[in-house]
Amino acid sequence: MNAPLAEALPWVMAVLLLGLAAVQLRQQRALKLALFAARNQARDLTRTIRVTAGDLRGPALGLLGQAEHAPQDLKAPLASLSRGLLDLAEALLEQTEDPQAPRRLREEEVPLGPLLEFVMANVVAQLGPARRAWRVSPELARVTLVGDRRALHQILLRVLSAAALATAEGDWIDIGMEAEADGFTLLIEDEGAGLPLPKIGGPIVETRGLGLGLTLASCLMQAHGGSLDLESRASVGTRTRLRFPARRALVA
């Protein structure tokens, strides 16, 4: 190798290496931009799915209420359609939820009485002409929960909607409490037909396909250090226990 070529070779190699580094940098930037765009698209799609699922819940419960006052030959088809819409709404929501994801709670003191009244009013409004008989223990007016208001609202909305779905016109839904030394339990009992659960009793682990929306409710209870337990018997009714640790419940 002659002297001029030998002297130029390191420079040539340096230029080649710089060129390769520039190509790799452009590729990395392009990949980051593609990932960023895909992440934004996934976020937008998730938001759209959740809004659509939320929009389905109200009309589905309203259709169930209309079914109970429909002519006899239309009752069963309308009720089946309403439950199908609820199944679809909950399946869509479950697809956008990661039960293992950590949940950040915005802690505040939430009076239980007004929250229950608000959620019950929502359920009644969605049912339309259908009616449920609510019995709420006056002791609950003395209870204040410490937790995330939006999460507590979702828990109660899903549990009370499930109770309304499992019952019929004029059935009773009782809401009471069990105060214990190590915690507080909100008890919801109905005299409906019972829920078709794959497992009777014990904590809710999976409710896909039941159209009850209790999977997320159970996850939110766990985020508060509590649990959701469900017992159901055909032709007897359903009992739901929302168990909160003592630090989450202030009883006057």
PASEBA-1860 file (N, C-alpha, C; in nm, 3 decimals):
! residues 252
1> MNAPLAEA> 0.086/-0.119/0.000/0.000/0.000/0.000/0.089/0.124/0.000 ~ 0.066/0.217/-0.097/0.152/0.334/-0.105/0.120/0.431/0.009 ~ 0.208/0.524/0.033/0.199/0.614/0.147/0.076/0.703/0.142 ~ 0.042/0.767/0.028/-0.078/0.854/0.028/-0.206/0.777/0.061 ~ -0.219/0.653/0.007/-0.339/0.574/0.036/-0.346/0.536/0.182 ~ -0.230/0.500/0.238/-0.227/0.463/0.380/-0.266/0.581/0.467 ~ -0.222/0.702/0.425/-0.257/0.819/0.505/-0.406/0.853/0.493 ~ -0.465/0.826/0.376/-0.607/0.861/0.354/-0.703/0.759/0.414
9> LPWVMAVL> -0.656/0.635/0.433/-0.745/0.528/0.479/-0.815/0.560/0.611 ~ -0.746/0.608/0.713/-0.817/0.640/0.840/-0.928/0.743/0.820 ~ -0.901/0.841/0.733/-1.003/0.942/0.707/-1.124/0.882/0.636 ~ -1.095/0.793/0.542/-1.205/0.728/0.471/-1.290/0.645/0.566 ~ -1.224/0.571/0.655/-1.295/0.490/0.753/-1.378/0.577/0.847 ~ -1.321/0.690/0.887/-1.395/0.780/0.977/-1.520/0.835/0.910 ~ -1.505/0.870/0.781/-1.622/0.921/0.708/-1.729/0.814/0.696 ~ -1.687/0.690/0.666/-1.784/0.579/0.656/-1.855/0.555/0.789
17> LLGLAAVQ> -1.778/0.557/0.898/-1.838/0.535/1.029/-1.936/0.647/1.064 ~ -1.897/0.771/1.031/-1.988/0.882/1.058/-2.116/0.869/0.974 ~ -2.100/0.822/0.851/-2.217/0.803/0.765/-2.310/0.696/0.820 ~ -2.250/0.584/0.868/-2.332/0.479/0.928/-2.403/0.527/1.054 ~ -2.330/0.605/1.136/-2.390/0.657/1.259/-2.507/0.750/1.226 ~ -2.490/0.831/1.120/-2.598/0.922/1.080/-2.720/0.844/1.032 ~ -2.696/0.735/0.958/-2.807/0.652/0.910/-2.880/0.587/1.028 ~ -2.804/0.534/1.124/-2.865/0.473/1.242/-2.943/0.575/1.323
25> LRQQRALK> -2.890/0.698/1.333/-2.959/0.802/1.408/-3.091/0.838/1.341 ~ -3.089/0.848/1.207/-3.213/0.877/1.136/-3.314/0.765/1.153 ~ -3.264/0.640/1.149/-3.355/0.527/1.168/-3.415/0.527/1.308 ~ -3.333/0.557/1.409/-3.384/0.563/1.547/-3.488/0.673/1.562 ~ -3.461/0.789/1.501/-3.557/0.898/1.509/-3.688/0.861/1.440 ~ -3.676/0.796/1.324/-3.797/0.755/1.252/-3.876/0.653/1.333 ~ -3.804/0.560/1.399/-3.873/0.461/1.482/-3.941/0.527/1.600 ~ -3.876/0.623/1.665/-3.936/0.693/1.778/-4.061/0.769/1.733
33> LALFAARN> -4.054/0.833/1.617/-4.170/0.905/1.566/-4.285/0.810/1.536 ~ -4.252/0.692/1.479/-4.356/0.593/1.448/-4.420/0.540/1.577 ~ -4.336/0.513/1.679/-4.389/0.465/1.807/-4.476/0.572/1.874 ~ -4.431/0.697/1.866/-4.509/0.806/1.924/-4.645/0.819/1.856 ~ -4.644/0.810/1.722/-4.770/0.818/1.648/-4.861/0.701/1.681 ~ -4.802/0.578/1.691/-4.883/0.460/1.724/-4.940/0.471/1.865 ~ -4.861/0.525/1.959/-4.909/0.542/2.096/-5.025/0.640/2.100 ~ -5.014/0.749/2.025/-5.123/0.847/2.020/-5.249/0.787/1.957
41> QARDLTRT> -5.230/0.708/1.850/-5.345/0.644/1.786/-5.412/0.546/1.881 ~ -5.330/0.469/1.955/-5.387/0.373/2.051/-5.461/0.446/2.161 ~ -5.406/0.559/2.208/-5.473/0.637/2.313/-5.606/0.692/2.262 ~ -5.605/0.744/2.140/-5.729/0.798/2.082/-5.832/0.687/2.063 ~ -5.787/0.570/2.017/-5.879/0.458/1.997/-5.938/0.412/2.130 ~ -5.853/0.404/2.233/-5.902/0.364/2.365/-6.006/0.463/2.416 ~ -5.978/0.593/2.399/-6.074/0.695/2.444/-6.207/0.681/2.369 ~ -6.199/0.657/2.238/-6.321/0.642/2.159/-6.401/0.520/2.202
49> IRVTAGDL> -6.331/0.408/2.229/-6.399/0.287/2.273/-6.469/0.309/2.406 ~ -6.400/0.377/2.499/-6.459/0.398/2.631/-6.581/0.491/2.623 ~ -6.573/0.594/2.539/-6.688/0.684/2.523/-6.805/0.608/2.462 ~ -6.776/0.526/2.360/-6.882/0.448/2.297/-6.946/0.351/2.395 ~ -6.863/0.284/2.475/-6.917/0.190/2.574/-7.003/0.263/2.677 ~ -6.957/0.381/2.722/-7.036/0.458/2.816/-7.169/0.503/2.757 ~ -7.167/0.539/2.629/-7.290/0.581/2.563/-7.388/0.465/2.546 ~ -7.337/0.342/2.546/-7.426/0.227/2.530/-7.498/0.190/2.659
57> RGPALGLL> -7.435/0.218/2.775/-7.489/0.171/2.902/-7.626/0.231/2.932 ~ -7.636/0.364/2.915/-7.762/0.430/2.947/-7.880/0.378/2.865 ~ -7.869/0.380/2.730/-7.979/0.327/2.648/-8.009/0.180/2.676 ~ -7.907/0.101/2.711/-7.931/-0.041/2.737/-8.017/-0.059/2.862 ~ -7.984/0.013/2.969/-8.067/0.004/3.090/-8.206/0.064/3.066 ~ -8.210/0.172/2.985/-8.339/0.230/2.953/-8.427/0.133/2.875 ~ -8.365/0.058/2.784/-8.439/-0.041/2.706/-8.491/-0.152/2.796 ~ -8.411/-0.188/2.898/-8.456/-0.290/2.993/-8.580/-0.240/3.068
65> GQAEHAPQ> -8.579/-0.112/3.108/-8.694/-0.056/3.176/-8.817/-0.054/3.086 ~ -8.798/-0.021/2.958/-8.910/-0.022/2.864/-8.963/-0.163/2.844 ~ -8.873/-0.262/2.845/-8.914/-0.400/2.821/-9.013/-0.448/2.927 ~ -8.994/-0.403/3.052/-9.080/-0.448/3.160/-9.222/-0.394/3.147 ~ -9.242/-0.292/3.064/-9.376/-0.236/3.043/-9.425/-0.261/2.901 ~ -9.353/-0.343/2.826/-9.390/-0.372/2.688/-9.496/-0.482/2.684 ~ -9.566/-0.498/2.571/-9.658/-0.612/2.557/-9.588/-0.744/2.584 ~ -9.662/-0.842/2.627/-9.604/-0.968/2.672/-9.514/-1.032/2.568
73> DLKAPLAS> -9.554/-1.025/2.440/-9.475/-1.091/2.337/-9.345/-1.018/2.305 ~ -9.330/-0.894/2.356/-9.208/-0.817/2.331/-9.115/-0.812/2.452 ~ -9.164/-0.852/2.569/-9.084/-0.842/2.690/-8.950/-0.915/2.678 ~ -8.957/-1.043/2.645/-8.835/-1.124/2.639/-8.738/-1.075/2.532 ~ -8.782/-1.048/2.408/-8.686/-0.999/2.307/-8.620/-0.867/2.345 ~ -8.698/-0.772/2.400/-8.640/-0.644/2.439/-8.543/-0.658/2.555 ~ -8.579/-0.742/2.653/-8.488/-0.765/2.765/-8.359/-0.830/2.718 ~ -8.370/-0.926/2.626/-8.251/-0.992/2.572/-8.163/-0.893/2.497
81> LSRGLLDL> -8.226/-0.804/2.420/-8.150/-0.702/2.347/-8.079/-0.607/2.441 ~ -8.146/-0.566/2.548/-8.084/-0.474/2.643/-7.965/-0.539/2.711 ~ -7.979/-0.664/2.749/-7.866/-0.733/2.813/-7.751/-0.753/2.714 ~ -7.786/-0.777/2.587/-7.682/-0.789/2.486/-7.603/-0.660/2.470 ~ -7.674/-0.546/2.474/-7.606/-0.417/2.465/-7.517/-0.393/2.586 ~ -7.565/-0.432/2.705/-7.482/-0.418/2.825/-7.360/-0.508/2.818 ~ -7.378/-0.629/2.768/-7.264/-0.719/2.749/-7.160/-0.655/2.659 ~ -7.207/-0.596/2.548/-7.117/-0.532/2.453/-7.044/-0.415/2.517
89> AEALLEQT> -7.118/-0.332/2.591/-7.057/-0.217/2.656/-6.948/-0.260/2.754 ~ -6.978/-0.361/2.836/-6.881/-0.405/2.936/-6.762/-0.475/2.871 ~ -6.786/-0.549/2.763/-6.676/-0.615/2.693/-6.581/-0.510/2.634 ~ -6.639/-0.402/2.579/-6.556/-0.294/2.525/-6.473/-0.228/2.635 ~ -6.537/-0.204/2.750/-6.464/-0.142/2.861/-6.353/-0.231/2.912 ~ -6.380/-0.360/2.922/-6.278/-0.453/2.972/-6.158/-0.459/2.878 ~ -6.181/-0.440/2.747/-6.071/-0.442/2.651/-5.977/-0.324/2.671 ~ -6.027/-0.216/2.729/-5.945/-0.097/2.749/-5.888/-0.088/2.889
97> EDPQAPRR> -5.919/-0.183/2.974/-5.871/-0.181/3.112/-5.760/-0.283/3.131 ~ -5.658/-0.242/3.205/-5.552/-0.333/3.245/-5.564/-0.356/3.395 ~ -5.621/-0.472/3.437/-5.641/-0.495/3.580/-5.512/-0.491/3.661 ~ -5.396/-0.516/3.595/-5.270/-0.519/3.666/-5.205/-0.381/3.677 ~ -5.258/-0.284/3.603/-5.197/-0.152/3.604/-5.218/-0.084/3.739 ~ -5.115/-0.016/3.790/-5.131/0.056/3.917/-5.230/0.170/3.902 ~ -5.312/0.191/4.004/-5.414/0.295/3.998/-5.380/0.404/4.100 ~ -5.378/0.526/4.053/-5.348/0.639/4.139/-5.480/0.694/4.193
105> LREEEVPL> -5.490/0.700/4.323/-5.612/0.747/4.388/-5.594/0.892/4.434 ~ -5.696/0.971/4.408/-5.698/1.108/4.460/-5.779/1.105/4.589 ~ -5.709/1.102/4.699/-5.771/1.081/4.830/-5.850/1.203/4.874 ~ -5.973/1.177/4.919/-6.055/1.280/4.981/-6.163/1.213/5.064 ~ -6.227/1.288/5.151/-6.336/1.235/5.231/-6.467/1.251/5.153 ~ -6.537/1.138/5.133/-6.659/1.136/5.051/-6.775/1.088/5.137 ~ -6.870/1.175/5.172/-6.988/1.130/5.248/-7.065/1.025/5.168 ~ -7.093/0.911/5.230/-7.153/0.800/5.158/-7.299/0.825/5.124
113> GPLLEFVM> -7.375/0.889/5.213/-7.517/0.909/5.188/-7.545/0.984/5.058 ~ -7.489/1.104/5.038/-7.513/1.177/4.913/-7.463/1.104/4.790 ~ -7.350/1.033/4.803/-7.299/0.959/4.689/-7.396/0.848/4.648 ~ -7.450/0.776/4.747/-7.548/0.672/4.717/-7.672/0.730/4.650 ~ -7.721/0.841/4.701/-7.839/0.904/4.642/-7.815/0.942/4.497 ~ -7.697/0.995/4.469/-7.664/1.036/4.332/-7.658/0.916/4.238 ~ -7.593/0.807/4.283/-7.581/0.688/4.199/-7.718/0.623/4.178 ~ -7.797/0.614/4.284/-7.931/0.555/4.271/-8.017/0.636/4.174
121> ANVVAQLG> -8.005/0.769/4.178/-8.080/0.853/4.085/-8.039/0.825/3.941 ~ -7.908/0.802/3.919/-7.862/0.768/3.785/-7.922/0.637/3.736 ~ -7.922/0.536/3.823/-7.976/0.406/3.785/-8.125/0.417/3.756 ~ -8.199/0.490/3.843/-8.343/0.507/3.824/-8.372/0.579/3.693 ~ -8.293/0.683/3.662/-8.314/0.759/3.538/-8.291/0.671/3.416 ~ -8.190/0.584/3.423/-8.161/0.497/3.309/-8.267/0.390/3.290 ~ -8.328/0.345/3.400/-8.431/0.242/3.388/-8.561/0.296/3.329 ~ -8.579/0.428/3.331/-8.699/0.484/3.271/-8.824/0.446/3.347
129> PARRAWRV> -8.924/0.387/3.279/-9.052/0.358/3.346/-9.044/0.244/3.447 ~ -8.941/0.163/3.440/-8.929/0.051/3.535/-8.896/0.105/3.674 ~ -8.937/0.032/3.776/-8.918/0.077/3.913/-8.856/-0.033/3.998 ~ -8.766/0.009/4.086/-8.711/-0.080/4.187/-8.741/-0.017/4.323 ~ -8.763/-0.100/4.424/-8.789/-0.051/4.559/-8.658/-0.051/4.636 ~ -8.609/0.068/4.674/-8.481/0.081/4.742/-8.505/0.097/4.892 ~ -8.430/0.021/4.971/-8.430/0.038/5.117/-8.287/0.068/5.160 ~ -8.263/0.189/5.205/-8.129/0.232/5.242/-8.125/0.253/5.393
137> SPELARVT> -8.030/0.187/5.458/-8.017/0.200/5.603/-7.984/0.344/5.641 ~ -8.057/0.402/5.735/-8.028/0.541/5.777/-7.889/0.555/5.839 ~ -7.830/0.445/5.885/-7.696/0.451/5.945/-7.590/0.494/5.843 ~ -7.618/0.470/5.715/-7.520/0.504/5.613/-7.497/0.654/5.603 ~ -7.592/0.734/5.652/-7.576/0.879/5.650/-7.463/0.923/5.743 ~ -7.421/0.835/5.835/-7.315/0.868/5.930/-7.177/0.827/5.880 ~ -7.171/0.767/5.759/-7.046/0.711/5.709/-6.981/0.804/5.608 ~ -6.853/0.824/5.623/-6.772/0.896/5.525/-6.659/0.803/5.479
145> LVGDRRAL> -6.648/0.785/5.347/-6.542/0.702/5.291/-6.422/0.789/5.254 ~ -6.304/0.736/5.274/-6.180/0.805/5.238/-6.124/0.735/5.115 ~ -6.127/0.804/5.001/-6.080/0.743/4.878/-6.100/0.834/4.760 ~ -6.094/0.776/4.642/-6.108/0.849/4.518/-6.257/0.859/4.482 ~ -6.310/0.981/4.476/-6.454/1.001/4.454/-6.500/0.936/4.323 ~ -6.426/0.957/4.215/-6.467/0.903/4.086/-6.465/0.750/4.087 ~ -6.365/0.693/4.153/-6.356/0.547/4.160/-6.471/0.491/4.244 ~ -6.502/0.556/4.357/-6.612/0.511/4.442/-6.745/0.521/4.368
153> HQILLRVL> -6.760/0.626/4.288/-6.882/0.641/4.208/-6.895/0.526/4.109 ~ -6.785/0.490/4.042/-6.788/0.380/3.945/-6.821/0.247/4.013 ~ -6.764/0.225/4.131/-6.791/0.100/4.204/-6.940/0.088/4.233 ~ -6.997/0.193/4.292/-7.139/0.187/4.330/-7.229/0.181/4.207 ~ -7.194/0.255/4.103/-7.277/0.254/3.982/-7.283/0.115/3.921 ~ -7.171/0.047/3.916/-7.168/-0.086/3.855/-7.239/-0.190/3.942 ~ -7.222/-0.181/4.074/-7.286/-0.277/4.163/-7.438/-0.256/4.165 ~ -7.483/-0.131/4.175/-7.626/-0.106/4.179/-7.691/-0.131/4.043
161> SAAALATA> -7.620/-0.105/3.934/-7.673/-0.138/3.801/-7.689/-0.289/3.786 ~ -7.594/-0.364/3.840/-7.605/-0.510/3.835/-7.725/-0.558/3.915 ~ -7.749/-0.495/4.030/-7.866/-0.532/4.111/-7.996/-0.500/4.038 ~ -8.000/-0.385/3.971/-8.120/-0.348/3.895/-8.141/-0.443/3.778 ~ -8.031/-0.486/3.716/-8.041/-0.578/3.603/-8.091/-0.715/3.646 ~ -8.055/-0.756/3.768/-8.092/-0.891/3.815/-8.232/-0.897/3.872 ~ -8.294/-0.781/3.892/-8.427/-0.778/3.954/-8.533/-0.739/3.852 ~ -8.658/-0.736/3.897/-8.770/-0.702/3.810/-8.853/-0.593/3.875
169> EGDWIDIG> -8.956/-0.550/3.807/-9.043/-0.443/3.854/-9.092/-0.469/3.997 ~ -9.066/-0.372/4.085/-9.115/-0.380/4.222/-9.028/-0.460/4.317 ~ -8.920/-0.524/4.270/-8.832/-0.599/4.359/-8.757/-0.504/4.452 ~ -8.724/-0.555/4.571/-8.651/-0.476/4.669/-8.502/-0.488/4.648 ~ -8.431/-0.376/4.668/-8.285/-0.374/4.673/-8.248/-0.306/4.804 ~ -8.187/-0.381/4.896/-8.151/-0.330/5.028/-8.004/-0.290/5.031 ~ -7.976/-0.173/5.089/-7.838/-0.125/5.104/-7.815/-0.098/5.252 ~ -7.725/-0.173/5.310/-7.696/-0.159/5.453/-7.548/-0.164/5.479
177> MEAEADGF> -7.512/-0.185/5.604/-7.372/-0.183/5.642/-7.343/-0.284/5.752 ~ -7.219/-0.324/5.759/-7.169/-0.409/5.867/-7.040/-0.345/5.918 ~ -7.046/-0.284/6.035/-6.928/-0.222/6.094/-6.851/-0.327/6.174 ~ -6.721/-0.335/6.149/-6.635/-0.432/6.217/-6.515/-0.361/6.274 ~ -6.444/-0.428/6.363/-6.329/-0.366/6.428/-6.218/-0.336/6.328 ~ -6.202/-0.423/6.228/-6.092/-0.406/6.133/-6.139/-0.352/5.999 ~ -6.262/-0.302/5.990/-6.306/-0.249/5.862/-6.454/-0.218/5.858 ~ -6.500/-0.191/5.738/-6.638/-0.153/5.714/-6.687/-0.223/5.587
185> TLLIEDEG> -6.808/-0.276/5.591/-6.864/-0.346/5.476/-6.995/-0.280/5.435 ~ -7.003/-0.242/5.308/-7.128/-0.195/5.250/-7.197/-0.315/5.187 ~ -7.319/-0.340/5.227/-7.391/-0.461/5.188/-7.507/-0.426/5.096 ~ -7.511/-0.487/4.977/-7.620/-0.467/4.881/-7.686/-0.602/4.856 ~ -7.814/-0.612/4.888/-7.888/-0.736/4.871/-8.012/-0.712/4.786 ~ -8.041/-0.806/4.696/-8.162/-0.794/4.615/-8.235/-0.928/4.617 ~ -8.361/-0.925/4.578/-8.444/-1.045/4.575/-8.475/-1.086/4.431 ~ -8.376/-1.063/4.344/-8.394/-1.095/4.203/-8.376/-1.243/4.173
193> AGLPLPKI> -8.356/-1.272/4.044/-8.346/-1.411/3.999/-8.209/-1.470/4.024 ~ -8.114/-1.386/4.069/-7.978/-1.436/4.087/-7.897/-1.417/3.961 ~ -7.767/-1.397/3.977/-7.679/-1.375/3.862/-7.616/-1.506/3.818 ~ -7.600/-1.528/3.687/-7.544/-1.654/3.637/-7.393/-1.659/3.649 ~ -7.343/-1.662/3.771/-7.199/-1.659/3.792/-7.137/-1.797/3.776 ~ -7.016/-1.804/3.719/-6.949/-1.932/3.708/-6.903/-1.987/3.842 ~ -6.885/-1.895/3.939/-6.842/-1.937/4.072/-6.929/-1.868/4.176 ~ -6.991/-1.944/4.264/-7.079/-1.886/4.365/-6.997/-1.849/4.487
201> GGPIVETR> -7.003/-1.721/4.524/-6.930/-1.675/4.641/-6.784/-1.649/4.608 ~ -6.713/-1.587/4.705/-6.573/-1.558/4.686/-6.554/-1.430/4.609 ~ -6.430/-1.380/4.603/-6.404/-1.254/4.535/-6.423/-1.267/4.385 ~ -6.464/-1.159/4.322/-6.481/-1.158/4.178/-6.343/-1.157/4.113 ~ -6.318/-1.250/4.025/-6.192/-1.255/3.951/-6.216/-1.226/3.804 ~ -6.320/-1.282/3.747/-6.348/-1.266/3.605/-6.498/-1.263/3.582 ~ -6.548/-1.161/3.515/-6.690/-1.152/3.487/-6.716/-1.133/3.338 ~ -6.617/-1.157/3.253/-6.634/-1.134/3.110/-6.754/-1.212/3.058
209> GLGLGLTL> -6.838/-1.141/2.982/-6.953/-1.205/2.921/-7.078/-1.198/3.008 ~ -7.064/-1.158/3.135/-7.182/-1.149/3.221/-7.253/-1.015/3.207 ~ -7.184/-0.916/3.147/-7.247/-0.787/3.130/-7.273/-0.715/3.259 ~ -7.192/-0.737/3.362/-7.218/-0.678/3.493/-7.124/-0.563/3.526 ~ -7.012/-0.555/3.458/-6.918/-0.448/3.485/-6.852/-0.458/3.620 ~ -6.846/-0.578/3.678/-6.792/-0.592/3.813/-6.641/-0.616/3.817 ~ -6.582/-0.647/3.703/-6.437/-0.667/3.701/-6.365/-0.539/3.740 ~ -6.402/-0.430/3.676/-6.340/-0.301/3.709/-6.373/-0.260/3.852
217> ASCLMQAH> -6.497/-0.283/3.895/-6.535/-0.249/4.032/-6.448/-0.322/4.132 ~ -6.420/-0.450/4.106/-6.336/-0.528/4.195/-6.193/-0.473/4.197 ~ -6.141/-0.435/4.080/-6.006/-0.378/4.073/-5.997/-0.247/4.149 ~ -6.100/-0.164/4.138/-6.101/-0.037/4.210/-6.111/-0.058/4.361 ~ -6.186/-0.161/4.403/-6.190/-0.193/4.545/-6.054/-0.237/4.595 ~ -5.985/-0.319/4.517/-5.851/-0.364/4.555/-5.754/-0.246/4.565 ~ -5.770/-0.146/4.474/-5.685/-0.028/4.480/-5.706/0.049/4.610 ~ -5.825/0.038/4.669/-5.853/0.101/4.798/-5.819/0.010/4.915
225> GGSLDLES> -5.756/-0.103/4.888/-5.720/-0.196/4.994/-5.834/-0.284/5.040 ~ -5.944/-0.285/4.963/-6.061/-0.364/5.000/-6.088/-0.477/4.903 ~ -6.213/-0.523/4.900/-6.249/-0.634/4.813/-6.397/-0.628/4.779 ~ -6.433/-0.696/4.671/-6.572/-0.711/4.631/-6.605/-0.860/4.634 ~ -6.701/-0.898/4.718/-6.741/-1.038/4.729/-6.887/-1.051/4.688 ~ -6.916/-1.158/4.617/-7.049/-1.174/4.560/-7.102/-1.313/4.589 ~ -7.227/-1.321/4.636/-7.296/-1.448/4.654/-7.428/-1.440/4.577 ~ -7.460/-1.544/4.503/-7.583/-1.542/4.424/-7.646/-1.679/4.423
233> RASVGTRT> -7.777/-1.681/4.436/-7.854/-1.805/4.431/-7.973/-1.785/4.338 ~ -7.992/-1.880/4.251/-8.105/-1.872/4.159/-8.236/-1.866/4.235 ~ -8.324/-1.776/4.193/-8.458/-1.757/4.251/-8.453/-1.709/4.395 ~ -8.335/-1.673/4.446/-8.322/-1.622/4.582/-8.274/-1.477/4.579 ~ -8.171/-1.452/4.504/-8.119/-1.317/4.492/-7.968/-1.312/4.503 ~ -7.917/-1.192/4.513/-7.773/-1.170/4.513/-7.735/-1.082/4.631 ~ -7.622/-1.114/4.692/-7.568/-1.034/4.802/-7.426/-0.992/4.763 ~ -7.403/-0.861/4.763/-7.272/-0.807/4.729/-7.214/-0.736/4.850
241> RLRFPARR> -7.090/-0.769/4.884/-7.021/-0.706/4.996/-6.904/-0.625/4.944 ~ -6.903/-0.497/4.973/-6.790/-0.410/4.944/-6.717/-0.388/5.076 ~ -6.603/-0.453/5.091/-6.529/-0.450/5.217/-6.417/-0.344/5.209 ~ -6.421/-0.248/5.299/-6.320/-0.143/5.308/-6.238/-0.162/5.435 ~ -6.107/-0.138/5.431/-6.029/-0.141/5.555/-6.070/-0.026/5.646 ~ -6.040/-0.039/5.773/-6.087/0.057/5.873/-6.044/0.200/5.840 ~ -5.925/0.218/5.785/-5.877/0.354/5.756/-5.956/0.421/5.645 ~ -6.036/0.343/5.570/-6.113/0.398/5.459/-6.254/0.440/5.500
249> ALVA> -6.296/0.411/5.620/-6.433/0.439/5.661/-6.434/0.515/5.793 ~ -6.498/0.631/5.792/-6.516/0.710/5.912/-6.664/0.705/5.948 ~ -6.695/0.647/6.064/-6.834/0.634/6.107/-6.857/0.728/6.224 ~ -6.948/0.825/6.204/-6.974/0.925/6.309/-7.042/0.858/6.427
END
